[in-house]
Amino acid sequence: MTQNDHVRQRQWPGLFVSFEGGDGVGKSTQIKILEESLQASKQDVVVTREPGGSLGAEEIRTLLVTGNPDRWSALTEALLMYASRADHLEKTIMPALQRGAVVLCDRFSDSSMAYQGIAGALGREKVKQLHDIVVGDMMPDVTFVLSLSGGAGLARSKARADEEQRFENKGVDFQTRVYDAFEEIADINPERCVIINADQDKNSVAHDIQSVINQRFSLLETDHHGDKNG
């Protein structure tokens, strides 16, 4: 999980794409745009999220993203996250990949390393131990890390005013540590992780993402502007 985890033979006929970054960086918007472009190119697409993405995992999600920011320690958060992830992998992600679908996942295990392992000070080694048990080498084929400063992302996220604000309520200092953690993870895993500047308009961000998808996997007939990709 921490060094060149993408250097392997792909284990499934489908494509596993994860989107990472701090809160409020625009992951959901970009996943929707990419989903529509892939569907227009006749791809079988599954959009999912973490925590969540399966019936059992969605029940755990409620425990994690609502309530007082101090309700769980970083260790308890990590244990809940990986319990959710185990069910998500078994019930949603692996069946989709095995049938050849493109899976677009809003967060995956990099978030556990960033939020609990680094920003939450649980430590990289403890998160890696959980990761090895639950995920092993089943990492995404490509991970887009949307980069936006913690303060800017937090302001965007707070504007949504929904009930799932537990991590946002940890404050700007925590979000800044999360931002730095994702930069570190991307630097350590350059084969898999692609840093995308999220401080652009949404179409420019989408263009950057779709360019990578086409360069690596040649899945899109047209980009979101309707122009042919090379």
N, C-alpha and C positions, 0 to 999 in steps of 0.2 A: 504493500500500500504506500510505501514511502519512497521507493526508488524504482523508476522505470517500469511501473507495473503494467504498462501497455505493451511491452515487448514480449509478445507471445502469439501463438496461433489462435485465431478466433475459434471459439468453442461452439458456435451456434450459427444457423443460417440467417438469422435476423440481425438487426443493428441496434445497439444499445447506446443511447445518447443521454447524458445527464447535463443538467444546468445547475450551476452553483453560484454562490455569492452571498453577500450579506442581505439583510432584510431590506426590501424596497428597491432592489436593483432592476426590476422589470422582467424577471424570469417568466412569469405567467404570460405576459404579453408576447414575449419572443417565442415561447413554446406554441402558442396559438397560431402565430404567423407561420412558423415552420410546419406545423401540422397541416395547415391549409395548403401550403405549397407542395408538401409531400403527397397529400391526397389528390391534388390536381395532376400530379405525375403518376397517379394510379398505384401509390404505395399503400400497403396495409399499415396503419398507424395506431399505436396505443399510447395514449397520454395518461400518465400516472404521477404520483407525488409521494414525498416522504416528509414527515411521518405520515403514514396512510397508504392508500393504494390497494388495499384489500379489506374485506369486512372486519377482520380482527384488528388489522393495523389501524383502521380509521377509529376504532374504539380507543386504542392506545393514544392516538393523536390528540384526542380531546384532553387526556390527562397531561399531555406535554405542552400544549400551546395555549391553554387557558389557565386562569387563576393567578395567584401571587407569584411574582418572579422568583421568590425564594422557597417555593413549595418543595422543590426537589434539589438535592445536591447534584453536582456534575456526575458523580458515579451513578446515582439513581437515574438521571436523565439518559446516560449512555446505555444502561441496562434496558430501559424502556425503549429507547431508539432501536437497539439491536433485536429486541423481541419483536417489535413492529416490522423491522426489516426482514427478519427470517420468514414471517408469514407473507410479506409482500413478495419476496423472491419466489417462494413456493407456489403461491396462488395466482400471481399476476405476471411478474416479469419473465420467469423462465418459460412458462407455457407460450407466451407471446413470441419470445425469441426463437423457440424451438419450431414454431410454425412459420417463421420467416418474417415476422412483423418488424417494423421500426418502432422501438420503444423510446418515447421522450419522457424523461423522468425529472420532475422538479425536485431536486436534491437527491443525493445518495450518500454513500459512506464518507465522502470528503466533508460533508457537513458535520458528521460526528467528530471527526478529527479537529475541525475548526472550532466548533461551538463548545464541545465538552473537553476534548483533549488539550487544545491550546488556549482558547479564550477562557474556558472554564477551569483551566489549571488541573484537570484530572491527570494529564500527562499523556504523551504520545504512546508510550509502551502499553499502558492499560487499554487504550482504545484499540491499538493494534492487536492485542490478544483477543478482544471481542470480535474484531474484524476477521481474524484468521479462523475463528470458530464458525461464524455465521456466513461470511462471504467468501473467504478463501481468495482465489485468484479471479473471481467472477466480476471483474471491474468493467466499467463502460468502455466501449470502443473509442469514444471521444467525449470529453467533458468540456463544456463551455463555462468559463469562470467570468461572470459579468462583473466588471470592476467599477465601483463607485464608492467614494469615500463614505465611511460609516455615518457621519452626520447627515450627508445628503440623502443616503438611502433610508435612514431612520425617519427623516422628515416626510419622505414619500410614503413610507409604510404607515406612519401615524395618521396620515391624511385619509386612509381607508376607513378608519374608525370602526373596525369590526371587533369581535370578541377575542380573536386569536392574536393577542398582543403580548403574550407572556414574555417572549424573548425581546421584543421591542422595549418592554418596560424595564429591562436590565440596564438601559441607558446608553449614552453616547460612548463612554469609555469602553464598555463591553463590545459595542458594535465596531469600534475602531480596532480592537484586538481581533475580532472576527475578520474584518477586512484584511488586516496584516496576515492572518493565518491562511486565508485563501491565496494570497499572493505567494506565500511560502510554499504551499502545497503545489501550486502551479509551477513554480520554479523547479521544484524537486522532480516533477513528473512532466517534462516538456513533450514527451511523445504522445501523451494522452490529453493533457490539459491545454486549452487554447484560451488565453486571456482576451476578452472582448471589452473595449471601452464602452461602458454603458452611459457615459455622459455625452450622448449624441441623441438625435431624434430617433424614434423607434424604427423608421425605415432604414436608416444608416446602420443601426445595430443589426437588423435583420439581414441586410445585405452582407455584412461581415460574416455572420453565422452561415448563411447559405453558401457563400463562396467556399468556406471550409468544407461543408458537407459535399459539395460537388467536386472539389479538388481531390478529396480523399475517397469518396464512395460513388460519385457519378449517379446520384439518385434523382436529381431534379431536372425536369425538362426545361423549365423556365424559372427565373427568380421572381420575387414578389413585385417587381416592376413590369414583368412580362417580357423581359429581355432574355435571349438565349445565353446560357452559361457556357463557358468553354470546357 
